Amino acid sequence: MDSKQSKASGLVPQEWNFDTVPDLELLVCCYWEYARESAYIRDNVSRGRISATTLAEGGYLVFPESWQVLGKIAGKRATLSVFLQSLPFHPSAIHIMPTREAYWPTEKEGRLASSSFPDPWQSLSQKEREGWVVLINKLERRQRVPVKLGEPTLARLMIRYWKSVLDKLEENPRAWYGVHVKREENGDVSLVPIASTEPGYEPIRPGFMLTNEVRDEEILTLEIGWGRYTNDEIANYFRKVLPALRPKGVTGPSARGRTRPEIQRAALRDLGVMRLLNFSTIANMKHRCPVAADCFKHLGWLGTDRQKNFSAARKRALRNFKAYFPHLPDGDLPKHVTTKGGRGTS
């Protein structure tokens, strides 16, 4: 939309209407659009484009301050942290290091092509949008799949865990092995299994949990008869025993409620509402931004509860912003947090 159209119909739809964003783009679109609201992120992205990685005398890389700052803003959200580190440059030029951080070039390697940030997501070329989606999908697959091979970086934790198991076995082999040692009259020794209900029996689970704000996973040792069974037979058996394998107290997400795309689309709509309320009051929206007024009228938002609907959406957008970027400096609030009517951060 050109400037003349913008003046005639209000705030450009790219800033508030995300209904046509494909489902595959929703996650990165959420990250991108909420990041545009932060002056601190925009400033560090700009500085990042003129910064360079240096090579220390010891042969290791020293990354610029902007790279470090952008990687900390999202806290433990690993994918979002890498996305923020990548923002200064075009996604096709980004290399993800084994540490799951975005690699920035050294001075000798020269400048990488810049990204279009902070332009609106929907104004980007299809090629650039596809590049960002590919980048995020690579990170998501590495971190968020139901089952994957354990990472070599977890070897130290696995060794420590199995060492603790061996120590317990030595302390109380009867309980952990689940057997009685029975001596026959002729002197022979035999092992008699202990009933699982008998006091003292503590079956060992060959695995341990990794739990924090973004992970709730178990590193579990399995014996798989690859040479005796087909993939389908293994998968079908695994499906049957899966309920028994799930650790007690660890439940999966509810099958009911909204899907991830619906949640992400709602987050973008809430952000669009925040921007609209920064541009116009609800009462004056049909004059200042008639396209938006018509859109929300069809959604049923402009009835008797219109103030409640728009106010709730704006507050959700503010909560989303703070949840995405928990480590922004105090006072760095969304660019459009203030309403046209003068309401601030509440």
Order of alpha helices (4+ residues) and beta strands (2+ residues): alpha-alpha-alpha-beta-beta-alpha-alpha-beta-beta-alpha-alpha-alpha-beta-beta-beta-beta-alpha-alpha-alpha-alpha-alpha
